[in-house]
Structure formats: structure tokens, C-alpha cells
Amino acid sequence: MSLSLITTAVLRASEEAGDPAVPPWVIGAIALGILLALLLGLIAFGGGREHS
């Protein structure tokens, strides 16, 4: 492949890219929710145990 053909292909691909299907803040909110649920589960599980 020639360099100009590769350059043309890259430019065309970058121009066709639109908005993502899922907004990034949705992924962040889901990740935060999972981490908070795991943290609460850890606190609930370890809250009544004696320290060794």
C-alpha cells in the first residue's frame, strides 16, 4: 500500500467517526455503582468479625 492510500484511509475513518453509542459518563456511573456496592458488601461482611 502506498503512503497516500493509508493517509486517505485514516482521514476518511476519522471523519466518519461520530458520537459513541454509550456516553462515557454512563460507563463511569456504572463502574462507580459497582465499586460502591462492593465496598458496602465488604463493610457489611467484615463489620461484625473480630480482628485476629
N, CA, C and O of each residue as an XYZ file, in Angstrom:
208
protein
N       0.844     -1.171      0.000
C       0.000      0.000      0.000
C       0.894      1.241      0.000
O       1.950      1.274      0.632
N       0.457      2.209     -0.695
C       1.232      3.438     -0.736
C       0.868      4.318      0.463
O      -0.192      4.156      1.068
N       1.743      5.227      0.786
C       1.547      6.096      1.943
C       0.323      6.996      1.769
O      -0.397      7.263      2.731
N       0.092      7.455      0.561
C      -1.061      8.338      0.336
C      -2.377      7.582      0.507
O      -3.366      8.150      0.970
N      -2.390      6.299      0.132
C      -3.604      5.499      0.295
C      -3.886      5.278      1.781
O      -5.039      5.341      2.209
N      -2.848      5.021      2.562
C      -3.017      4.832      4.007
C      -3.482      6.126      4.649
O      -4.375      6.120      5.496
N      -2.880      7.225      4.251
C      -3.271      8.527      4.796
C      -4.719      8.841      4.465
O      -5.458      9.328      5.321
N      -5.127      8.572      3.258
C      -6.517      8.802      2.853
C      -7.465      7.944      3.662
O      -8.521      8.414      4.086
N      -7.098      6.679      3.885
C      -7.951      5.775      4.656
C      -8.085      6.247      6.103
O      -9.176      6.188      6.671
N      -7.000      6.709      6.699
C      -7.046      7.189      8.081
C      -7.901      8.450      8.182
O      -8.708      8.578      9.102
N      -7.732      9.371      7.253
C      -8.536     10.592      7.277
C     -10.019     10.300      7.090
O     -10.863     10.904      7.752
N     -10.331      9.387      6.202
C     -11.737      9.038      5.965
C     -12.337      8.377      7.197
O     -13.482      8.659      7.552
N     -11.585      7.506      7.852
C     -12.090      6.834      9.057
C     -12.300      7.830     10.190
O     -13.262      7.706     10.949
N     -11.421      8.809     10.314
C     -11.576      9.791     11.396
C     -12.746     10.724     11.135
O     -13.374     11.194     12.083
N     -13.050     11.000      9.898
C     -14.176     11.877      9.583
C     -15.505     11.176      9.788
O     -16.497     11.824     10.119
N     -15.545      9.858      9.598
C     -16.798      9.120      9.714
C     -17.153      8.798     11.157
O     -18.299      8.452     11.443
N     -16.208      8.902     12.062
C     -16.477      8.585     13.460
C     -17.407      9.642     14.042
O     -17.169     10.844     13.925
N     -18.472      9.157     14.669
C     -19.431     10.077     15.276
C     -19.401      9.958     16.780
O     -18.394      9.554     17.361
N     -20.496     10.306     17.406
C     -20.603     10.183     18.850
C     -20.637      8.708     19.234
O     -21.159      7.879     18.489
N     -20.077      8.381     20.402
C     -20.118      6.983     20.839
C     -21.556      6.558     21.143
O     -22.401      7.392     21.471
N     -21.820      5.269     21.034
C     -23.170      4.757     21.270
C     -23.585      4.950     22.724
O     -24.747      5.243     23.008
N     -22.641      4.787     23.637
C     -22.916      4.964     25.064
C     -22.031      6.098     25.567
O     -20.814      6.047     25.395
N     -22.622      7.121     26.186
C     -21.811      8.235     26.693
C     -20.822      7.758     27.764
O     -21.133      6.847     28.531
N     -19.656      8.358     27.817
C     -18.652      7.921     28.799
C     -19.105      8.059     30.250
O     -18.689      7.268     31.098
N     -19.939      9.035     30.551
C     -20.371      9.207     31.935
C     -21.271      8.062     32.386
O     -21.350      7.777     33.581
N     -21.952      7.400     31.447
C     -22.778      6.243     31.810
C     -21.877      5.098     32.271
O     -22.166      4.438     33.269
N     -20.789      4.866     31.542
C     -19.844      3.819     31.915
C     -19.228      4.150     33.279
O     -19.070      3.263     34.118
N     -18.885      5.404     33.498
C     -18.327      5.819     34.780
C     -19.313      5.638     35.925
O     -18.933      5.210     37.015
N     -20.572      5.961     35.682
C     -21.593      5.810     36.722
C     -21.814      4.341     37.070
O     -21.992      3.997     38.239
N     -21.803      3.488     36.072
C     -21.962      2.046     36.315
C     -20.769      1.512     37.103
O     -20.941      0.743     38.049
N     -19.568      1.917     36.717
C     -18.372      1.468     37.426
C     -18.383      1.961     38.874
O     -18.036      1.210     39.786
N     -18.776      3.209     39.087
C     -18.864      3.749     40.440
C     -19.886      2.981     41.268
O     -19.638      2.670     42.433
N     -21.035      2.674     40.669
C     -22.065      1.916     41.378
C     -21.588      0.528     41.771
O     -21.860      0.067     42.879
N     -20.882     -0.139     40.873
C     -20.360     -1.475     41.187
C     -19.338     -1.394     42.320
O     -19.372     -2.202     43.248
N     -18.431     -0.420     42.244
C     -17.413     -0.290     43.284
C     -18.031      0.067     44.637
O     -17.598     -0.449     45.667
N     -19.024      0.933     44.644
C     -19.676      1.275     45.912
C     -20.432      0.083     46.486
O     -20.437     -0.116     47.701
N     -21.070     -0.711     45.632
C     -21.769     -1.910     46.111
C     -20.780     -2.913     46.698
O     -21.062     -3.532     47.724
N     -19.631     -3.078     46.058
C     -18.609     -3.968     46.599
C     -18.067     -3.450     47.928
O     -17.822     -4.232     48.846
N     -17.879     -2.142     48.034
C     -17.399     -1.552     49.282
C     -18.407     -1.764     50.404
O     -18.028     -2.133     51.515
N     -19.674     -1.536     50.126
C     -20.705     -1.749     51.145
C     -20.793     -3.211     51.545
O     -20.994     -3.522     52.718
N     -20.642     -4.115     50.575
C     -20.635     -5.541     50.888
C     -19.455     -5.921     51.758
O     -19.595     -6.731     52.674
N     -18.305     -5.351     51.487
C     -17.121     -5.618     52.292
C     -17.303     -5.114     53.716
O     -16.927     -5.794     54.671
N     -17.876     -3.931     53.859
C     -18.106     -3.372     55.195
C     -19.140     -4.208     55.941
O     -18.977     -4.466     57.133
N     -20.200     -4.634     55.259
C     -21.236     -5.442     55.896
C     -20.685     -6.811     56.299
O     -21.029     -7.329     57.362
N     -19.850     -7.386     55.473
C     -19.301     -8.713     55.759
C     -18.279     -8.653     56.886
O     -18.262     -9.531     57.749
N     -17.445     -7.653     56.892
C     -16.376     -7.570     57.885
C     -16.711     -6.771     59.119
O     -15.900     -6.690     60.041
N     -17.884     -6.182     59.158
C     -18.228     -5.310     60.290
C     -18.378     -6.039     61.602
O     -18.023     -5.486     62.642
N     -18.888     -7.254     61.602
C     -19.137     -7.968     62.849
C     -18.067     -8.980     63.202
O     -18.240     -9.739     64.155
N     -16.991     -9.017     62.481
C     -15.956    -10.018     62.740
C     -14.897     -9.455     63.697
O     -14.613     -8.258     63.718
N     -14.335    -10.362     64.477
C     -13.274     -9.957     65.379
C     -11.969     -9.846     64.608
O     -11.747    -10.553     63.625
N     -11.115     -8.953     65.066
C      -9.810     -8.816     64.457
C      -8.894     -9.897     64.994
O      -8.920    -10.204     66.186
N      -8.102    -10.463     64.139
C      -7.203    -11.521     64.607
C      -5.770    -11.040     64.646
O      -4.874    -11.798     65.016
